[in-house]
């Protein structure tokens, strides 16, 4: 029987599970040459949440990160995690985008592609499998493991056979919630070896403490590969420590042969990084140990805690943990892995903090119930379906969700325009348009500031002289004030400084720079309503006006998508349940509906502005019973 090979997850799943994916590439690069010497089967370096957090929080280009990591690890394969038709995003992308993205990933350094679907719906894996095989990459089909009345060993074997038929080179058991137990692991690995015949790769999160024993039983049952992380980023929500597994397997037929002294040298480096960045060790708490009851993955648990703290409701975590299994059962027992973990977890949070079950429902949950994420593993609660989607169209079971996505690479490239310089830039925008546009605008120095001389052509003349110090001061004022454009007029000349990607505000006077002529701040989009009602105005509103408040912390969006009409405007009549706006929170678009029939009297928040829990979004004047049943309404 061959030795057990290991994949290191430190710089991807380890830091995603314990450090909220906030590790900058600068912390990785110094130790990568040492990691390259270990002899790992692969280093998991990319995918999962690392792509969007590079853009959202780290001000890094995820493609450049991949290239830098590859340059430091020439002797070891790099692996990435991809969510099937969702790639590294949170919705389905077209076949064209999937194909180009995965081939670009292979071109930039990825060798092994672990492809999973949150619902184990093979239709959501087909396009990815085809792209990986065409690119010459290693296609590892992953089974999203969970426990429910509809998830059985036979169902997993059936799915593994479908993955094999797509050309899988190996099969991963993806135990994202840490729910596998040693003897279940043994049975599953043996069955996969006997009936599927592909190398079996075991991925277990530590969470409840079973993972090391799972790996030992997996090795005895014939698993080929297992996942581990360096000790400072192991345990808790992460994977078991590589040092532990390597030591445990010594003097056995499964010994890895890895140099423990080298592994501890690497661990010392990561321990210093952990201390410097003030991150906690991975530890399993009582709440973690209850995973065998609530079935919540470690990474999801960390996210839920963070979101509850933002909502000033951290003390409700136990209530949320009890609510999650209820929600999961009501919607057909989806495995709790991205994006289903966010969708189910967010619904549980809403149910708890609003005190009204299924009163606020995200767009993503509605789409899932309608079949747009794939086929639910089990039957859904008919009453919940009726309450959430009403008469909305439910996708027929013979229609693949991805077939409805028709966005092409060319259309995305046209939309982002000259801001994108490479195919990777366009793909970045295809997956995360807002974040990519912000990043590209900031890092394209030629695009950051646009100087325009009114009445002049693009050519310059000798007398078109502009004081650069004045321009720099204008840029500073624009950045600090947050306006989209600042205009200065002096001695007949007009100079406009435009700040691409910056939200515009209503025109306002801005102090002139260095004694120059008055500067006017202008908005490139019409000004919206005031950010919040002023105190004086609050006393003058009729008593019949009722506030519609934000049920969560997030970002307010007045329209379904940029450039589209707002859901509602002042004076609009709305019905109970009608969508008034969207609040983006927990990476989901949550529709805010009207509690009752009425007329919109005031819009209190600008589009794309952050809101706190309880912020007044609208004032609605309800229709009384007489109005609702009078002659005009008949």
ABEGO torsion letter per residue (X at the ends): XBBBBBBBAAABAAAAAAAGGABBAAAAAAAAAAAAAAGBABBBABEEAAAAAAAAAAGBBAAAAAAAAAAABAABBBBBBBAEAAEABABBBBAAAAAAAAAAAAAAGBABBBBBBAAGBAAAAAAAAAAAAAAGBBBBBBBBBBBBAABBAAAAAAAAAAAAAAGBABBBBBBAAGABBAAAAAAAAAAAAAAAGBBBBBBBBAGAGAAAAAAAAAAAAGBABBBBBBAAABEEABBBBAAAAAAAABGBAABAGBBAAAAAAAAAAAAAAAAAAGBBBBBBBAAAAAAAAAGBBAAAAAAAAAAAAAAGAAAAAAAAAAAAAAAAAAAGGBBBBOAAAAAAAAAAAAAAAAGBBGABBBAAAAAAAAGAAEBBABBBBAAAAAAAAEABBBBBAABBAAAABABBAAAAAAAAEAABABAAAAAAAAABAAAAAAAAAAABAAAABBBBBBGBBABBBAABBBBAAAAAAAAAAAAAAGBABBBBBBGGBBBBBBBBGBBBBBBBBBBBBGGBBBBBBBBABBBBBBABBBAAAAAABBAABBBBBBABBEBBBABABBGBBBABBBGBBBBBGBBABBBBBGGBBBBBBBABBEBBABBABBBGBBBBBGBBABBBBBBBAAAAABAAAX
